Amino acid sequence: MTSAVDSTRLVTFRLAEHLFAAEIQSVQRVLRHESPRALPDMPSWMEGVVDYQGTMVPVIDLRRRFGLPAAPPGPQARLMVCNAIGGLAAMLVDAVLDVRPAPANELVPPPELFRGLAGEYLKALTRRQGQLVVVLDLERLLSSQAPLRFQPDAPGA
């Protein structure tokens, strides 16, 4: 049996062609996409609220939150209900790909000068089938109102 120190379980999800992950203990449930109810005076990246087990949960469109091109939710779109400081929040993602163990030796701390997302929102980097996966600190990310922009490296950079 692998100890929690040696491995963590990650929920891997997709936004456009980019892969991200969150530690499983930060994710309460993955739901099929449903249209949230809009509320006035919300940030542009907040879609509205959904009813989750009798609780109104804010829905954050992570594409908009990261400054990625907008796209309507497709058939694989999901709402990831996550723990945030002060309650729950749901993240709208293009697809949830899997839940898998990630041995500690496969998790690399992000470089100090990581481009785009502020380093405080990143926990680690890893790979899934050869693709880079950015492991996010969901509690910090979902609790922040600061502007964020995901800017992958330019080809050849």
N, C-alpha and C positions, 0 to 999 in steps of 0.2 A: 504494500500500500504506500502511495506517495504522500508525503506530508504536505501541509499547506505552504510550508516554507520553500519546498522544492518545486512546487507547481501551483498555478492558478488556472481557473477556467475562464475563458474569454468568449463573449458573444461577438461574433464578427458580422459587420453590416456594411452595406454599400451605399455610397452617395455618388451618383454619376459613375465614373470608372474608378473612383477612389475607394480604398478599403479602410475601415476604421474598426476598432474593437473597444469593448468595455468589460471590466471585470464582472463576472456573473452576479456577485453579491450586490452590485449597483442596479441590477435590472430585476424588477419585480415580475413583469409579465410582458409578453409580446402579443399584440392584438392586430387583427386585420384592420386595414385603414378604414376609418369612418370619418365623414366630414365633421369637423368641429363646429361648434356654435361660436360665431364671431362676437367679440365684445368691443366696445369703443375704447379709443385711446390706448391701443396696444402697440408695442414695437412692431416694425414691419415683418420681422421674422417669427412673430407669434401668430399662429393660425386662429386661436380661440381656445375653447375648452371642450372636453368630452367628459361624460359621466363614466367613471370607473368605480364600480362597486359602491355607488352612492356618494362618491366624492367627485367634485368638479376639479379636473386636472388640466392645467394649461398645456397646450400643444405647441411645440417649437419645431418649425420647419428647419431642419439642420442645413439643407441646401442654402436657404436664404441666410441663415445664421452665419455660415461660412463664406458667403458671397459667391457661391457657385451659381451657374446659370439655372434659372427657374425651369421646372418641368412639372406637368400635372402628375399626380400620383398614378402609377401604373398598377397592374394586377398583383405585383409582388410587394407593393408598398406596405409598410407596417408601422404601427405605433409601438414604440418601446417605452413602457411605463417604468420610470427610473426613480430612484431615491435622490432627492435634492435637499440641500439645506433648507429647512422650513417646510418640507412636505414632498409631494410627488410632482413629477413633470413627465409628459409624454413627448418623445422625439419622433418626428416623422422622418423615416428613412426609406430609401428606394427598395431595399430588400434586406432581410436578415438571412445570412448565409449558413451559419452554423454556431454551435457551442462546442468548444474543444479545449482540452487541457493545453496549457502553455508552460513547459518547463522553464524554470528560472533562467537557465543558460541560453534560452531562445529569446529572452526579453532584454533588449539593449536600451540603456538610458538614452533619451534624445540628445543630440548634440546641443551644446550651449547656444549656438547661433542658429537654431532651427528656424527655417523660413516660414513665414505665414502665421500659423496659430501661435499664440503666446505660450512660451514654455511651461507656464504654470498650469496649463490645461492638459498637458501631456504627461503620461506616466511612463510610456516606453514605446519602442518600435519592435516589430517582429515581422516574420514573413509567413504567408499562407500560399502554398503552391507557387512559390517563387515571387509572389507580389508583396510589396511593402504594405504593412498594416500599421496604422497609427493607433496606439492604445491611449484612449482619452481618460482624463480624470472627470467623470461625469458630475460628481457633486459640485466641484468648482465651476465647471463649464455651465451647468444648468442654473447655478445661482448667480452668475455674472450677468451684468447688463452691458459690459464693455464691448465695443465693436470688435468683431473678429473677421479675419479674411484668410481663407485657406488658399495658399499660393504654392502649388507644386513647382518643383524646379523646372526651369525651361529646358527643353531638349538640348543636349550638348553642354549644359552648364556644369 
